[in-house]
Amino acid sequence: MIKIDHLVKNYGTNCAVDDVSFEIAPGEIVGFLGPNGAGKSTTMNILAGYLSSTAGRVMVDGLNVLDEPLEVKRRIGYLPEQPPLYLDMTVEEYLIFVYNLKGCTMNRTKHLEEICDVVKIKDVYKRVIRNLSKGYRQRVGIAQALIGNPPVIIFDEPTVGLDPKQIIEIRNLIRTLGKDHTVILSTHILQEVQAVCDRIIIINKGKVVADELTENINRVADGNRRYRVKICGPQREVMSMLNDRSDISYVEALPARDGEAYTYLVESAPNIDMRKSLFYTLAQKGWPMVGMEALGMSLEDIFISIVDKTGEGERVRKPGKARRGRSATDAEKDLAQAIIDSTAEAQKNIAPYEGED
């Protein structure tokens, strides 16, 4: 559905997008991520036909964005970070205006009714947009993107400023749209990406640095053997015991405390489940374990690690805590590096674009 070949965009001497290539299949929901200034918005604006590229090619449904911009725009619904609303119009007037602007030929009344039903704005259809809440305005913005039933939907920060209930509703809506549309979601709220996206593409300093299926990241992240453990016992002696165990690769005393119990972050050695053995050891010493919580890696941790490794350099740790073996973030770094290496290899195998735009 979408194919981007060696895309480049220069602003004078500044290269905002540097040889970006990727493809998105029909029906995929893709999270397009990156830090501020990474080139996300520039790439999306070129894809949507709002900007021209310096070099490379962008294809949507087999059409070149530069050669057939109007046909491409008919196939794209775009919700920018600030919804393009006319506040003095009613919702009905605004959607009719967008319908006419897009030159739609389907039955207008039926089409708009179907969209209002999908985004749940029927109850405000006759109201002036200025008087709507932030959540309803966002829904109206989504509605305008859906007019004309475009096969590609682009959302740029669709849940900014919404309350938790509204965020969940928008996430569910995006999942629903993914059944019939190709969806690109750009956001800084990584829980959204993990919740709704089939695939994650991360861009940093104008380059694609990560391209991986969300389920693959989740599977590896959830398999991380880290635990938050609450133990009743003298902290210094407990720390010494944990540090001396061969089945534990990292331990850190956390500031949280639960009555007489101190809290520790513990990471087991690779391919070892230390839970039973640790339980028996603590029982023998008379140090009750009153809590153990498995901790997976979050997408936020992985994202930060990828950006650090592909940016100016890794973050400098603050000194002061004793460490042994692997640090608490080495697992994230290892996964991040594996994703970076896999993506770099895939990017090398992309054939060069020979055409001229």
N, C-alpha and C positions, 0 to 999 in steps of 0.2 A: 504493500500500500504506500509506504514512504521509503524513499531511497535517497540518502545524502552521500554524494561522492566527493571526497577531498575538498570540502568547503573551506573557503578562506574569506575573511572579511577584515580589511585594513581601514583604520581611521588615521590617515596620515602615516606616521611612522609606527603607530600602535596597532599591533595585530590582535584583534579581539577574538577571532576564530581562526585557528591554525590547523588546517588539514584535517577537518572533522569528517569522519565517515561512519555511517551506521544505517541499518535497515530496520523497519518496523512492519511486522506482518499484519494483515487484516484481523481485527478483533483483539489485538494486544492492548493491554493497559501498561504503559511504560512510564516510570518515574524518571524525570530528567532533572538531575541534581547538580549542585555545584555551589561553591561559596560566592559571595557578592563579587561581581566583576569577572566571573569565570568565563562568560560568553554565552550563558543560557538564553537570556532574553534576545540577544542578537541573533542567535541561531533560530529561535522560534519566530522572530520577526521576518527573517529571510524565508523561512518555511511558509509563513502565512502571506508572503508577498508584500510586506510593508517595507522591506529593505531589499536592495540588490546586493549580490555577492561580488567580491573582488575576483574570485576564481572558484572553480568547482561547479557542481550541478546538484540541483534539488528536484526530485521527481515525486509527484503525488498522483497516485492512481494511474501511472504511466505517462503523466503530463509534466513537461518541464515548466517550472515556476516562471522562468524568464520568458519563455516562448509563448506560453498561453496563460498569462496571469489571471485573467477573468475566469477561465474554466477551472483553474486550480482553486481560486477563492470560493467558487460555488461548492467545492468539495470539502471546504474547511469551515468549521465553526470555532470561533476564537473568543475566549473570555480572558481579557487582560486583567492585571492585578486590580486596576480600578475599572469597574464595569462601565461601559460607555452608555450611560443612561441620560435621558432628558427628564429632569426632575419635575418639570411643570406638566408633563403628560401623564395621563392615566396609564396603567399597565396595558390596557386594551389598545389605546392609541399608539403607544410605543411599539408594541408587537406588530400591529398592522403596518406601522411605518417601516419597521425592519423587513417585514414580509414583502412590501412593495419595493423596498430598496434592493433586495436580493433578486427581484424578478421571478418570484416563485410562481409556478403554474398550477400547483395542486389546490384542492378546495380549501380556501382560506379559513373559513369558520371551523371546519372539521380538523384541519391541521393545527390551528392554534389551540383548540380545545384539547387535542391529544397532548400537546406540549405542556399546557397548563396542568393537565392531570399528572403527567410524569414528574414535573418539578413542584407540584403541590402549591400552586398559586391561584387556584380558582376562587378562593375566598377573598382575594384582594384584586381581582381582575378589573374592577371598576374604580379602584382607588388611585389617587394621585401618587406617583412614585416618591415625591418628596416626603410624604407622610408615612412611608413604610419603614420598618425596622431594617437594620443592617442585614439581617438574615434574609428577609424577603427581597431586599434589593439585589442581594447576591443571587437569589433564585431567578429573579427577572433577568439578570445578566446571563445566567446559564440558559434561560429560555431563548434569548435572542441568538445564542450560539447554535441552538438546535433547529432554528427555523430553516426550512429547506431540506431538512434531514441529511446533513452532510455526513459522509462516511468517516471523516476525521474530525475529532474534537480536541482542541488545545486549551488546557486550563492553566493559567498562571496565578499561583497563590489563591485558589478558590475559597479557602476557609479563613483568610485573614480577618480578624476582628469578630469572628463568630463565637457564640457561647458553646460549651461542650455538647449540648443537645443538638444544636444546629450543625456542628462539625460532624457528628455521627450521621445525621440525616444526609449531608452532602456526600459523605463517604459512601453511604448506601446507594445514593443516586449515581455516583460515578461507577460503582460496580454494575448497576443496572444498565448504564449506557455502554459499558464494555461488552455486553452481549451482542450488540448490533453495530458498534462503532469502534474505530481505532482511536484510543485516547492517549494523549500525552499530558502528563501531570507534572508541573514544576512547582515545587514547594520547599520551604525550609522546615516544615513540620514532618520529621522523618517517620513518625508513627503512622501518618497517613499513607506514606509510600509502602511501608511494611504491611499495612492493612489491606490495601486495594490493588497494588501493582503486581503484574506478572513478571516484570523485568525492571532492572535499575541500570540507568546509564549515568555516570558521573563525569562531568567535564570540569577541568581545572586549568587555568591559564590558557584557555582556548583550545585545549586538547582533550579527547576522550581518554580518560585514565582508568575507567572501570565500566564493564558491560557484562552483567551477570543476571541469571534468573533469580528472582526473589526467593523461591523455594530452596535453591541451592545455598544461598547465604543463610537463610533461616535454619536449614538443617545442620550446617556446620556450626553456626553460632549457638544453637540450642544444645549441641553436643559438648560444649565447653565445660570442663569439670571444675567449676568454681562454686564455692559454697560460703554462705554467711552462717557461722556457727556461734551459738551462745553456750558458754561453759562456766559453771560455778567452780571457782578454784583460784588460787593465787596466780595473778596474771603473769608474773615473771617466770614462774615454774611451768605454767601451761605453754607460754611462748617457747621456752627452751625445749620442751617435749615435742612440740609441733615442728620446730626447726630441725630436730634431730631425726625425724622420720624420713625414710627413703621413699615412701609413697606419696609424700607431699613436696611439691616443687616450690611453693611460695606460701608465705603466711604473713599477715599484717594485723596488728591490733587496731580495731576501729574505735572511735570515740563513743559509740553508742553503748549504753549499759542498761541492763534489765534486772533491777534489784541487785542480787549478789552475782549475777552472771555478767561476764565480760564478753564482748562480741569480737569475733575474728573473721577476717577474710582468708579463706584457705583454698588453694588450687592444688588438685591432685596431680601426680606425675602422669605423663601421657599414657593412655590405654590402661590406667589402673583405677579401680574403684576402691577408695580407701575408707568408705563409710563404716562398714562393719568392724573392720580392724580398729578404727579410731574409737568407735563406741566401746569395744571391749577394753581397750587401753584406759579410757577415761573411767570406766566402771571399776577397774582394778585399783586405780589411784584414788577412788572416792571423789571424783570430780564430775558431778552430774552434767550431762548435756541436756539443756532445756530447750534447745531449738536448733534446727538446721534447715536452711533454705537454699535450694539450687539456684544459681545465678547464670543465666546465659549472657552472651554478648548482645548488646543492643546495636541496631543499625547506626545509631548516632556514634557509638564508639568506632565502628568500622569505617564510617564516613570520615570521621576526624583523622583516623589513621591513614586513610588513602590520601586525603588532602595534604596531610603533613608530609607524607613520603613523596608526593609529587609537587610539593611547593618549595618554599625556600629552605626547607630542612625540618627535621623533627623538633617537636617542642622540647624545651629544656625542663627537666624535672627539678622540683624544689628539693634541696637536700634536707636531711634530718631524720628520715625513717630508715631503720635497718632493713636491708633487703637480702634475700638469699635466693640463688637460682634465678628462675624466670621472674620478671617483674609482673605486676598485675595486668599490664596491658600488652604483654608479649604475644598472647594468644590473638588479640585483635590485630596486632602488627603482622603476625604470620599470615592470617587470613587476608588482610589487606594486600600484602605483598603478593600472595598467590593470585588474587584477583587482578592486580596491576600487571603481573607477568603474563597471565592468560590473555588479558585484553591487548597488551602490547604485541603479543605474538599474532593474535587475530588481526590487528590493524596492519601488521606487516604483510599479511597475506591478501589484503584488499588490492585488487588490480588498479593501477593508476588510471585516472580519468584523462582521456586523450583529447576530449572535445574542447571547444572554446566558447565561453559565454560572453 
